[in-house]
Amino acid sequence: RALKEKAAADAKAAEEAARHNRELREYRDLQDELEPLQTRGAAQTRTLAEALGEYRANIAALRALNPNSAMLDPAAVAAGEAA
C-alpha cells in the first residue's frame, strides 16, 4: 500500500512538474512576442510625440505670420492634432 501511495504521489508530482514546465514555456513564448511589440509601440509613441511637437510649432509660426489664417480654426487644429 505504501508503494502505491508513493507511486501516486510521484505521478502527481510529475504531472505538476509537466504542467509547470508547459506554463513556463507559454510564458516565455508570450514574453518573446510582447517584447518587440512594446519596443515598437514605444518608438511609435516617440515618433508621434515628435510629429505633434513639430505640428504645434508650425501652427505657432503660422499664427505669428497670419493670425487670421483658416488653418488656425480650432476645429482644423484639433483635427490636425488628432491625425
N, C-alpha and C positions, 0 to 999 in steps of 0.2 A: 504494500500500500504506500509506503514512504517513497518507493521508486516511482510509482505512478504520479504521486503528488509533485515530486521533483521534476519529472518529465513534463508535467502540465505547466509547472512554474517556468521551466526552461523554455517551453514552447511559447508561453505568454510573453516572456522577456524577449524572445527572438522576434515575435510579431511587433512588439513595441519598438524594438530597435529598427526593424524594417520600416515601420510607419514613420519613425523619427527621421530616418535617412531619406525617405521619399519627400517628406515635408521640407527637409533641408535643401534637397536638390531643387524643389519647386521654388523655394525662397530665393536661392541663388540665381535660378533662371529668370525669375521676375526682377530681381535686382539688376541683372545684366541687361534686361530690356528697359528698365526705368532710367538707369544712369544716363544713357545717351539722350533720352527724351528730356530729362531735367537740364542737361547741359545745353541742348539745342534751345529749349524754352528760355533759359537764362540769356542766351545770346540774342534770341529774338526780342526779348524784353529790352535789352540794352539798345538794340538797333531801333526799336520803336521809340524808346525814350529819346534817342539822339535825333530821330526824324521829327518828333514832336517839338523838341527844342529848336531845331532849325526852322520849322514851320512858324513857331511863335516869334522867333527873331525876325523872320521875313515879314510877318504881319506887323510887328512893331516898326520896322523900317518903312513899310508901306504907309502905315498910319502917320509917320513923321513926314512923309513926302506928300501924301494926299489923304487927309483925314475924311474926305467925303467919298472915297472910293467905295463902289458897290461891293467890292471884295471884303470890306470891313463890316458888312452886315452881320450882326450877331449870329443869325441862323447859318450864314455861309461859313463863318469862322468855326462854329460848333460842328458843322458837317465836315469841315476840313480836319479838325482835330480828331473827329471820330473815325475818319478814313484810315 
